Amino acid sequence: MVKTAYVDILDDEEVAFGSSEFIVLRENENSDSNFIYYLARSPLFREKAISCMEGTSGRKRVNEGALKRQEILVPNNKLEQQKIASVLSTIDDKIELNNRINDNLEQMAKTLYDYWFVQFDFPDENGKPYKSSGGKMVWNEVLKREIPIGWELKIIGDYCKSRGGFAFKSSWWTTFGESVIKIKDIQENCTLNLSDLSLVNLEGKNIDDKFKAKAGDIVIAMTGATVGKYAIVPNTNKQLYVNQRVGYFDLGLSPTIKLPYLINSLNQKYFREAIFTLASGAAQPNISNEQINSIQLLMPTNQLIENFNSQLKSSYDKILNNQNENQQLSSLRDWLLPMLMNGQVKVE
């Protein structure tokens, strides 16, 4: 796989590339470094680089000498290069801004969840922090700790049940059709990679709507080394189906009404540890939906959960909207990139 990264350093800094795994592309007096970065990401350059690969299948690498001899048509005017790079970097800057906004919103949600449901300092009837203000606590023998009175130790399935995806037949996979979420698409940062979804031909086939994912629902990996990783389904113009061995939390017609409490509960360290414990013991880590649903969850009163969800619904709506905008921006950038590089599109 050919990967590209931009190394941004200050004038007085030095960076050493001590591995032969890297090929370093540097600007000269006639070129712009940002343009070179986007050139290296362009489909044409990557095609040229892949054509220069040599070695065994497991250890293929680009032959630097062969790559240097490849010819690519690019603007020789540095100002024109800078204009092209400016257009593309503006798109990337907006994507990065949306990511920072989402990170901040998620951190705020995490802090509030910790304050209310871990430290037990949710607002009492007088608006004061419950535990710090002397709220009544009772001993829970299972948890071996005190919990607020009225709270109960239940299971995740009591809040929302996970169910499995559809077992698509191997003959249905194709290069066109409907998009399907597989385990490989679930990222460790609770997002879905929609750039390389598998496609299935459903013409003439009747697949139940319960296997369709909605924006704001949650999918979770049930098999393999990354068992237990999960992601929020983003807003997208694609119809997404859920594949077998991918668990699916269906949060109803308006998922963000219930999403904040569930996703922040899944974010707790104990959840992934419980997944690993349940999935261990076999050569291939594996967990069932019944096991996911049976993981313990300390549940406060329904009113407190509703208050928490109500406070954070707009934040998760914003997160989903930003994710959707980033997908559109990424598609726009990837559509513009080759045309700007080969001169089909000019920057005035």
Salt bridges, closest charged atoms under 4 A:
GLU21 OE2 - ARG59 NH2 3.24
GLU64 OE2 - LYS68 NZ 3.58
ASP92 OD2 - ARG41 NH1 3.70
ASP92 OD1 - ARG333 NH1 2.63
GLU96 OE2 - ARG100 NH1 3.94
GLU141 OE2 - LYS144 NZ 2.29
GLU152 OE2 - LYS154 NZ 3.76
ASP185 OD1 - LYS184 NZ 2.82
GLU188 OE1 - ARG272 NH1 3.37
ASP196 OD2 - LYS184 NZ 3.98
ASP209 OD1 - LYS212 NZ 3.15
ASP217 OD2 - LYS214 NZ 2.79
ASP250 OD2 - ARG163 NH2 3.09
ASP250 OD1 - LYS214 NZ 2.67
GLU273 OE2 - LYS269 NZ 3.84
ASP317 OD2 - LYS313 NZ 2.76
ASP334 OD1 - ARG333 NE 3.12
